[in-house]
Amino acid sequence: MSRAKQHGFTVYELLITILMIGIILSIGVPSFTAFTQNSRISSTANDLHSSFQLARSEAARAKTNITVCASANSMDAAANCGGTFNDGWIIFLDLNGDIDRDGGGENVLRAHPAVSDRINVATNAGANYFSYAPSGLGRGDVNGTAVQTATICDERGNVVAAGGNSAARVLVVTPIGRATVLREVAQIAGAGGCP
């Protein structure tokens, strides 16, 4: 009689494989969740920062007023200022400098959709715009309070995350229009912290 070769797993091999998969998932899933949260925060901060940089350089290049403002209808053809930065924002040519996109060549240069519902962007005193003069410098408070800080947080708040930096970010815009993203816990606490 010849013996037939058996193929497959034994019950013990199957249990050990399932156990190893469980251990790997228990280590990997929390790390992946934190990675996703950090990625969301960084992406929002970088998008907002690049919008301010674009507005500043475009104001100096085109020699006209350029405004970055929160927009509740940022992705519409008739997008205008209003709402909060959580709703999205637009960068537009503000020819008459009134922080209102009222047509007549006041074109949108870039529109950003609403941020993730897991992210909160809070500005100083609820400010919803920053305007650049034709020189590329900030115009200050034109129609209400201009943005000075924008704190970007998620449900974790201002806590130490991977790499020793905060889980939150804060965008600081100087009166002359220079924007910087801060990542340290003390810096974010000094800017008002997470709401």
Backbone bond lengths (Angstrom), bond angles and torsions (degrees), N, CA, C in turn:
res aa  C-N    CA-C-N  psi(-1)  N-CA   C-N-CA  omega(-1)  CA-C   N-CA-C  phi
1 M - - - 1.453 - - 1.522 109.62 -
2 S 1.315 116.08 134.92 1.470 119.90 176.70 1.527 109.70 -100.30
3 R 1.322 114.54 145.92 1.469 119.30 179.85 1.519 109.39 -90.09
4 A 1.307 116.90 133.85 1.467 121.89 176.28 1.527 108.78 -83.14
5 K 1.324 114.91 140.08 1.458 120.03 179.60 1.526 109.67 -75.27
6 Q 1.305 116.17 133.32 1.457 121.98 -179.95 1.538 109.27 -91.56
7 H 1.333 117.04 137.60 1.463 122.67 177.18 1.522 108.65 -120.02
8 G 1.330 116.74 145.53 1.453 121.00 176.51 1.509 112.20 123.49
9 F 1.332 114.94 -169.84 1.454 122.19 -178.71 1.513 110.37 -102.76
10 T 1.302 114.71 149.08 1.457 118.72 168.29 1.519 106.86 -86.41
11 V 1.300 117.12 165.92 1.463 121.24 179.74 1.527 110.35 -60.50
12 Y 1.325 117.42 -40.06 1.467 121.01 179.50 1.529 111.40 -64.70
13 E 1.311 117.38 -43.08 1.471 120.04 178.17 1.523 110.74 -62.72
14 L 1.310 117.61 -40.79 1.452 122.19 178.94 1.534 110.98 -64.34
15 L 1.323 118.10 -44.34 1.460 121.37 179.02 1.525 111.94 -64.05
16 I 1.315 117.24 -41.13 1.465 120.37 178.68 1.525 110.00 -65.80
17 T 1.312 119.07 -39.92 1.468 122.37 178.02 1.520 110.55 -63.42
18 I 1.322 117.47 -44.88 1.471 120.98 179.15 1.525 110.44 -64.03
19 L 1.325 117.69 -40.54 1.456 121.95 177.64 1.529 111.26 -61.29
20 M 1.319 117.03 -43.78 1.473 120.73 179.86 1.528 110.84 -66.21
21 I 1.312 118.04 -39.75 1.465 121.01 177.41 1.527 109.58 -62.75
22 G 1.330 116.62 -41.97 1.464 120.71 178.13 1.515 112.70 -61.14
23 I 1.310 117.52 -42.38 1.465 121.67 179.14 1.530 110.35 -64.62
24 I 1.309 116.79 -45.37 1.473 120.85 -179.92 1.529 110.50 -62.45
25 L 1.338 117.73 -43.14 1.464 120.55 179.11 1.526 111.92 -66.18
26 S 1.333 117.31 -37.44 1.462 119.62 -179.65 1.524 111.66 -66.08
27 I 1.302 117.85 -26.68 1.461 121.92 176.86 1.524 110.55 -85.72
28 G 1.327 116.76 -41.05 1.464 121.42 -172.24 1.504 115.98 -78.86
29 V 1.336 119.01 -37.06 1.461 121.40 -175.08 1.533 112.19 -63.89
30 P 1.339 120.79 -47.50 1.476 118.62 177.35 1.531 112.47 -61.21
31 S 1.321 117.34 -37.51 1.461 120.15 178.15 1.520 110.65 -64.74
32 F 1.316 117.18 -39.46 1.459 121.20 -179.93 1.524 110.55 -67.62
33 T 1.338 117.37 -37.58 1.461 121.12 177.79 1.526 110.45 -62.64
34 A 1.324 116.91 -46.80 1.469 120.54 178.63 1.531 110.36 -63.26
35 F 1.330 116.81 -39.39 1.461 120.87 178.39 1.531 110.28 -61.20
36 T 1.325 117.16 -43.30 1.466 121.43 179.90 1.531 110.65 -64.66
37 Q 1.335 117.41 -43.62 1.466 120.78 179.15 1.524 110.98 -63.10
38 N 1.337 117.25 -45.53 1.465 120.80 179.11 1.519 111.11 -62.63
39 S 1.313 116.20 -38.83 1.462 120.99 179.46 1.525 111.04 -63.73
40 R 1.338 116.81 -42.61 1.464 121.46 179.18 1.530 111.21 -61.95
41 I 1.327 116.74 -46.27 1.474 121.42 -179.66 1.523 110.14 -63.32
42 S 1.326 116.80 -48.59 1.467 120.94 -178.86 1.517 111.27 -61.78
43 S 1.310 117.18 -41.55 1.461 121.29 -179.65 1.527 111.12 -61.96
44 T 1.324 116.86 -45.38 1.470 120.68 179.76 1.527 110.53 -64.46
45 A 1.333 116.78 -44.66 1.471 120.37 179.11 1.527 111.09 -62.56
46 N 1.321 116.78 -42.97 1.467 120.30 -179.96 1.522 112.00 -67.09
47 D 1.337 117.42 -38.70 1.464 120.29 177.95 1.528 111.04 -63.48
48 L 1.326 116.13 -43.92 1.467 119.85 179.73 1.533 110.75 -66.20
49 H 1.321 116.23 -42.87 1.462 121.45 178.92 1.537 111.07 -61.42
50 S 1.325 116.74 -46.14 1.474 119.67 -179.31 1.529 111.39 -66.01
51 S 1.328 117.18 -29.45 1.466 120.17 176.97 1.520 110.87 -65.93
52 F 1.326 116.90 -42.11 1.463 120.16 177.67 1.532 111.07 -66.98
53 Q 1.317 116.78 -39.10 1.469 119.49 178.13 1.529 111.06 -64.85
54 L 1.332 116.85 -42.39 1.465 120.32 178.02 1.521 110.80 -61.83
55 A 1.331 116.58 -45.59 1.463 120.18 -178.96 1.522 111.38 -61.05
56 R 1.310 116.72 -42.13 1.473 120.44 -179.37 1.524 111.23 -65.53
57 S 1.317 117.08 -47.27 1.473 119.58 -178.23 1.527 111.27 -68.55
58 E 1.328 116.72 -36.05 1.467 119.85 179.85 1.531 111.09 -69.76
59 A 1.332 117.77 -35.23 1.470 120.63 177.29 1.526 110.27 -62.30
60 A 1.326 116.20 -44.43 1.471 120.02 179.91 1.523 111.17 -69.21
61 R 1.328 117.14 -37.19 1.462 120.76 -178.55 1.531 111.64 -71.35
62 A 1.350 116.77 -46.63 1.463 120.96 -175.46 1.525 112.93 -86.26
63 K 1.342 117.41 -9.37 1.464 122.70 -179.28 1.531 111.52 55.28
64 T 1.343 114.16 48.65 1.460 120.69 177.46 1.522 109.26 -148.90
65 N 1.325 116.59 166.19 1.464 120.80 176.75 1.528 110.04 -69.63
66 I 1.316 115.61 134.52 1.460 121.86 175.00 1.526 106.48 -126.64
67 T 1.321 116.43 133.78 1.459 121.04 -177.95 1.524 110.53 -121.57
68 V 1.333 115.39 137.77 1.463 123.61 169.57 1.515 104.92 -105.90
69 C 1.327 117.54 123.35 1.467 118.16 179.69 1.519 110.96 -143.39
70 A 1.332 114.84 152.36 1.459 121.08 174.49 1.515 107.72 -66.78
71 S 1.326 115.34 144.48 1.461 119.49 -177.54 1.523 110.38 -143.83
72 A 1.333 115.46 124.05 1.462 120.46 178.26 1.520 111.30 -73.93
73 N 1.338 117.50 -16.00 1.466 121.33 179.59 1.529 110.55 -128.93
74 S 1.314 115.91 45.93 1.464 121.68 -171.70 1.522 114.52 -59.73
75 M 1.299 118.95 -27.11 1.461 120.55 -176.29 1.535 112.77 -95.63
76 D 1.322 118.11 0.93 1.463 122.09 177.77 1.529 110.38 -82.74
77 A 1.313 115.81 157.80 1.466 120.48 177.32 1.531 110.94 -64.80
78 A 1.329 116.57 -31.65 1.463 121.28 -179.43 1.530 110.94 -100.16
79 A 1.319 117.55 33.84 1.470 121.53 -178.12 1.516 110.73 -56.14
80 N 1.337 115.06 140.90 1.457 120.53 179.23 1.525 109.00 -146.69
81 C 1.320 116.04 170.38 1.455 121.19 179.86 1.521 109.97 -69.93
82 G 1.318 115.29 149.19 1.460 122.32 179.76 1.516 109.01 143.28
83 G 1.309 117.19 150.54 1.456 120.59 -178.11 1.520 110.74 90.58
84 T 1.323 115.19 -157.92 1.456 121.25 -179.66 1.521 109.33 -123.11
85 F 1.329 116.33 170.47 1.461 120.16 178.54 1.527 111.52 -68.00
86 N 1.327 118.23 -16.53 1.464 120.52 173.33 1.525 110.54 -65.19
87 D 1.355 116.69 -30.65 1.464 121.96 -179.09 1.520 112.69 -77.40
88 G 1.334 117.42 -16.57 1.457 122.86 -175.08 1.517 109.34 121.70
89 W 1.334 116.37 178.92 1.462 119.58 179.28 1.514 110.20 -154.89
90 I 1.336 113.99 162.21 1.462 121.16 178.23 1.522 109.12 -130.05
91 I 1.327 114.98 155.96 1.462 123.01 171.30 1.520 104.53 -120.00
92 F 1.333 117.21 124.33 1.460 118.55 -176.57 1.521 112.13 -142.18
93 L 1.329 114.33 159.49 1.465 121.91 174.63 1.525 107.19 -72.22
94 D 1.323 117.28 117.03 1.458 121.99 -178.19 1.528 107.61 -106.68
95 L 1.320 115.91 73.69 1.464 121.72 -171.15 1.521 113.66 -56.64
96 N 1.344 117.15 -41.98 1.463 119.01 -178.97 1.530 112.62 -94.36
97 G 1.334 117.80 -0.38 1.458 122.08 172.93 1.510 116.00 70.28
98 D 1.350 118.33 22.47 1.463 120.14 -176.01 1.537 113.93 -98.49
99 I 1.319 118.04 10.64 1.472 123.95 179.41 1.518 110.74 57.60
100 D 1.324 116.32 32.52 1.458 121.58 178.14 1.527 107.71 -141.50
101 R 1.304 116.27 126.11 1.458 120.35 -179.35 1.526 108.19 -85.84
102 D 1.314 116.05 94.94 1.461 120.39 -174.42 1.521 113.46 -111.53
103 G 1.306 117.16 31.37 1.463 120.69 175.41 1.507 112.69 82.42
104 G 1.324 116.45 -162.81 1.450 121.43 178.50 1.517 113.19 63.09
105 G 1.315 118.14 42.91 1.455 122.07 176.96 1.516 114.71 92.33
106 E 1.318 117.16 1.83 1.464 119.92 178.65 1.536 109.71 -83.13
107 N 1.317 113.74 74.77 1.464 121.07 -174.28 1.525 112.40 -80.63
108 V 1.320 115.20 150.08 1.462 121.67 174.91 1.524 108.04 -80.02
109 L 1.318 116.02 126.48 1.461 120.91 177.84 1.529 111.20 -87.06
110 R 1.324 115.67 -37.32 1.462 120.32 177.75 1.527 108.28 -153.76
111 A 1.317 114.98 140.88 1.463 121.32 176.49 1.518 108.25 -123.08
112 H 1.311 115.78 138.47 1.461 121.09 178.51 1.525 108.30 -119.92
113 P 1.332 118.15 130.51 1.467 120.11 -179.60 1.522 112.31 -71.44
114 A 1.309 115.85 176.55 1.468 121.51 178.99 1.526 110.18 -58.51
115 V 1.315 115.81 146.75 1.464 120.16 177.75 1.521 108.84 -77.89
116 S 1.317 116.41 166.60 1.463 122.14 178.84 1.525 110.00 -54.81
117 D 1.330 116.79 143.40 1.460 119.88 179.51 1.527 112.22 -68.80
118 R 1.323 117.36 -6.54 1.461 121.44 176.36 1.528 112.13 -91.24
119 I 1.337 116.21 -1.91 1.468 122.11 -178.07 1.524 108.37 -115.67
120 N 1.332 115.67 143.80 1.454 121.31 175.91 1.524 108.84 -124.31
121 V 1.329 116.14 125.89 1.465 122.12 176.00 1.526 107.06 -108.77
122 A 1.326 115.90 112.68 1.469 121.23 -179.08 1.532 108.85 -115.49
123 T 1.323 116.29 129.41 1.466 121.02 -179.15 1.524 110.74 -106.63
124 N 1.323 115.65 163.98 1.467 120.80 176.93 1.524 109.96 -60.62
125 A 1.311 116.18 128.74 1.474 123.18 176.39 1.527 112.76 51.63
126 G 1.333 117.61 27.36 1.464 120.44 179.34 1.524 113.93 69.01
127 A 1.332 117.17 20.48 1.469 121.16 -179.36 1.527 110.04 -57.31
128 N 1.325 116.46 143.87 1.467 118.66 -178.75 1.529 113.81 -131.00
129 Y 1.332 117.88 18.92 1.471 119.42 177.39 1.526 110.86 -156.80
130 F 1.325 114.56 162.32 1.465 122.44 166.34 1.517 105.06 -147.22
131 S 1.330 116.40 132.06 1.454 120.65 -176.37 1.528 110.93 -118.70
132 Y 1.331 114.96 137.42 1.464 121.81 178.45 1.516 109.58 -106.03
133 A 1.328 115.98 138.77 1.464 123.00 176.45 1.533 109.50 -80.65
134 P 1.329 117.85 168.11 1.470 120.43 179.07 1.533 114.01 -57.96
135 S 1.308 117.64 -18.14 1.465 120.59 178.15 1.533 112.22 -80.97
136 G 1.342 117.24 -11.56 1.456 121.24 -175.53 1.510 112.65 91.99
137 L 1.337 116.99 2.22 1.458 121.85 178.04 1.526 109.65 -96.05
138 G 1.328 116.00 156.53 1.453 120.61 178.55 1.516 111.83 -66.01
139 R 1.335 116.11 147.61 1.466 121.48 179.91 1.524 112.05 -93.67
140 G 1.319 118.74 -5.97 1.463 121.39 -179.57 1.521 111.46 80.18
141 D 1.338 115.61 -157.05 1.463 121.44 -179.50 1.523 109.05 -79.67
142 V 1.312 116.45 106.38 1.460 121.38 -177.64 1.522 110.60 -98.33
143 N 1.306 116.34 -50.35 1.459 122.54 -176.57 1.524 107.08 -137.55
144 G 1.323 116.52 77.59 1.461 120.62 -172.01 1.520 109.01 95.29
145 T 1.328 116.19 -165.27 1.453 121.73 -176.96 1.520 110.83 -86.75
146 A 1.326 116.64 131.57 1.463 121.87 177.43 1.532 109.44 -82.47
147 V 1.311 116.10 155.23 1.465 121.81 178.94 1.529 109.54 -63.99
148 Q 1.316 115.52 130.80 1.467 122.31 171.64 1.520 109.76 -116.40
149 T 1.343 116.01 -38.12 1.463 121.20 176.32 1.520 109.71 -139.14
150 A 1.316 115.79 146.42 1.463 122.48 173.23 1.523 106.79 -133.33
151 T 1.320 116.40 111.50 1.460 121.85 -178.67 1.518 108.67 -92.56
152 I 1.322 116.07 127.59 1.464 122.35 -175.78 1.530 107.64 -114.21
153 C 1.327 116.41 113.31 1.470 121.59 -174.50 1.522 110.65 -132.35
154 D 1.321 114.98 162.34 1.459 121.47 167.88 1.523 107.32 -124.97
155 E 1.335 117.67 -164.81 1.466 120.26 -175.44 1.525 113.64 -64.23
156 R 1.335 118.25 -16.63 1.463 120.94 179.44 1.520 112.22 -75.30
157 G 1.320 118.14 -27.76 1.461 121.66 -179.10 1.516 111.56 77.42
158 N 1.326 115.91 -155.07 1.471 122.43 -177.38 1.526 109.27 -93.30
159 V 1.330 115.97 77.12 1.467 121.78 179.67 1.520 108.89 -122.21
160 V 1.316 115.97 160.45 1.460 120.48 178.53 1.531 108.76 -70.67
161 A 1.320 116.02 127.80 1.464 122.22 179.01 1.523 108.52 -114.58
162 A 1.307 116.72 -168.96 1.468 121.97 179.85 1.523 110.64 -55.00
163 G 1.312 116.28 139.60 1.455 121.46 178.86 1.516 113.90 85.90
164 G 1.334 117.44 -1.40 1.457 120.53 177.97 1.517 114.82 86.18
165 N 1.342 118.00 -3.40 1.459 121.01 177.79 1.515 110.14 -92.51
166 S 1.318 116.11 172.10 1.456 121.09 179.76 1.521 110.83 -72.85
167 A 1.321 115.86 155.04 1.458 121.30 172.73 1.526 109.81 -73.52
168 A 1.331 117.36 -19.84 1.463 122.60 -179.89 1.523 110.13 -99.21
169 R 1.322 116.06 171.25 1.470 122.60 176.00 1.524 107.52 -136.80
170 V 1.317 115.15 155.86 1.463 119.51 172.81 1.527 108.04 -134.94
171 L 1.328 114.83 129.78 1.462 121.73 174.87 1.520 106.85 -94.79
172 V 1.320 116.56 123.06 1.468 121.96 178.81 1.523 107.33 -110.25
173 V 1.327 116.23 127.92 1.462 121.73 178.44 1.521 107.60 -116.73
174 T 1.331 115.97 118.88 1.462 120.26 -179.72 1.524 109.45 -75.31
175 P 1.335 118.29 161.64 1.467 120.45 178.63 1.530 113.71 -57.43
176 I 1.341 117.31 -27.99 1.465 118.21 178.68 1.532 111.94 -83.28
177 G 1.348 117.32 -4.98 1.455 120.30 173.26 1.507 116.79 104.86
178 R 1.298 118.49 3.61 1.467 120.24 178.81 1.526 109.56 -80.10
179 A 1.333 116.48 126.52 1.465 121.78 -178.65 1.523 110.04 -106.39
180 T 1.332 116.09 139.65 1.454 123.10 -179.82 1.525 109.04 -140.45
181 V 1.319 117.03 141.89 1.459 121.44 175.79 1.527 108.59 -101.25
182 L 1.334 116.20 126.03 1.460 122.19 178.36 1.526 109.13 -105.26
183 R 1.359 115.48 144.95 1.459 119.86 -173.93 1.521 114.34 -126.44
184 E 1.311 119.24 -5.50 1.458 120.80 -175.93 1.521 110.77 -85.81
185 V 1.328 116.03 145.27 1.472 122.02 -177.40 1.523 111.22 -56.48
186 A 1.323 118.49 -46.26 1.478 122.03 -179.39 1.520 111.42 -63.57
187 Q 1.327 117.96 -39.57 1.464 121.18 179.47 1.524 111.16 -64.67
188 I 1.319 116.14 -41.36 1.468 119.97 -179.06 1.523 109.81 -70.55
189 A 1.319 117.35 -38.70 1.471 120.50 175.75 1.528 110.39 -62.55
190 G 1.336 117.22 -39.64 1.456 121.73 178.84 1.524 113.28 -66.51
191 A 1.328 116.24 -26.14 1.458 120.93 179.26 1.529 111.90 -87.90
192 G 1.315 116.41 4.56 1.466 119.14 178.18 1.517 113.49 116.82
193 G 1.327 116.86 -14.36 1.464 120.60 178.49 1.515 112.73 70.17
194 C 1.317 114.77 -175.19 1.468 120.84 179.88 1.521 110.38 -82.32
195 P 1.329 115.79 140.57 1.478 118.40 -179.97 1.516 111.93 -70.53
